[in-house]
Amino acid sequence: MKTNFLKELDVQSKNAGCWIGKSSMQNRDLLKSYSPVDGKLIGEVTITDSISYNKVIEKSLLAFEEWRLLPAPKRGEFVRQVGEELRKKKQELGKLVSYEMGKSFQEGLGEVQEMIDICDFATGLSRQLYGLTMHSERPGHRMYEQWHPLGIVGVISAFNFPVAVWSWNAALAWICGNTVIWKPSEKTPLCSVAVHKIVVEVLRRNKLPDGICCLINGDASVGQWMTSDKRVSLISATGSTRMGKIVGKTVAERFGKSILELGGNNAIILTPSSDLKKVLPAILFGAIGTAGQRCTSTRRLIIHKSIYSKVKSVLQSAYQQIRIGNPLDEKNHVGPLIDKNAVDQYLKAIDSIHEQGGKMLVESKVLKGNAFSSGCYVQPCIVEAKASMKIVSEETFAPILYLLKYDTIEEAISIQNSVPQGLSSAIMTENLREAELFLSAAGSDCGIANVNIGTSGAEIGGAFGGEKETGGGRESGSDSWKLYMRRQTNTISYGDTLALAQGIKFNF
Ligand code: NAD
């Protein structure tokens, strides 16, 4: 494994995991980062302790005082420069994402591109952040609304998108005038250090206050300091529904704001009119891409009974051709799971499938041998299942695809909506009535509903997020920026007399 990219990104051996802008803080305890690709120790990051955490918060609050008064387009200029630096480091960062997380190099590059795209988007947006003007019922009055920054935005991110999710939050939070503290996944700490170092250069060049961009590292307990801290105005947390239930409750108890981006259990409805040749790549990418570790991975395929047998055999033969191996080698389609714990979860799900009567069409297995020495490579599998099986309604973060049969389009939509999660969904059809029904109020109940494209691969221009146990948050495009600001309604009286609301008069 050539490791020049580690040198380029300056994340070799031991790294400070706690940063207030340009200054780093070294603590004693270490977080070790092992690559799921080859099982090797890539580097170490120091864990943030409570004293450092409090310093981070104080500095961040201080920076906010200054940052919120800088005109938004100037804040946008900072974000534009961050995007430029990311462009320069795209190859190296993409490689680190691939090596530390295990997704393909192409997907690693795609993640960095998403970071660049959101920086571009946020830069333009920094000249907008518009409020509405309303007509007042009182003469000589003007009424409008404006948007102000919140304060500190705490970003808690998951391992499977170790850099992009932070950037969706940070770029918007910054142009809105907030400072950002990032608590990345304990499984991908080096990615966070590499990204932080890239931002630090921009901070330094622009002589901006340190506390605008902060990084803390550690497990859930470090995240908990932020979620229960009144000084952190908004918590944007991405991860499992289990985590979201705890975080949502903790933040709500202190009347903080939260954006929750949680688990998905995404389905594609495959109708008789769909062009199988055209849609097969989307199904495969959704099911096996990132080794089934995307929140938008396709986990359920709801197939019309008239094409069920054909689809089954096409998929079985396509799965025989999947190449599993080092994700940095472009010839491979599927890389490893994040760690051995994830492999255990995969195996546990397979046991449940057997217990609940599922039929394996492509058998599961943990791959052995030199090429798979990390012990994290598994065979993507296909299961013939029923929507009523409990395991089908759960999110297993691994490449397991359930095939389900339907008769009417209404039944297909009902199966699609029958799970507790509500992130992404798709229908493959050439029939306009089916497509429109799927997109109507009686259709998909998910935050994302696609026609003739798969469940994975959202663009940053749209608002990203899901309903039900996916948490209800929205990030990235459209008007998601409003979640990073507080709305203020202003009424100004400019007339000779002051009119009270509701016609109330005082006769002094
Ligand atoms: P996870 O819930 O184990 O951890 C996510 C983050 O939350 C980590 O940084 C972790 O340290 C932190 N955390 C965990 N418990 C916490 C607590 N009680 N308080 C504060 N912080 C806490 O998730 P994971 O295994 O890293 O990621 C996989 C999950 O993330 C999947 O369920 C996937 O669907 C979901 N995900 C969702 C989206 C989305 O946008 N909806 C995007 C990516 C991943």
Residues whose N, C-alpha, C, O or C-beta is under 5 A from the ligand:
A	BS01	NAD	I156 S157 A158 F159 K183 P184 S185 E186 G218 D219 A220 G223 Q224 T238 G239 S240 T241 M243 I246 E261 L262 G263 G264 C295 T470
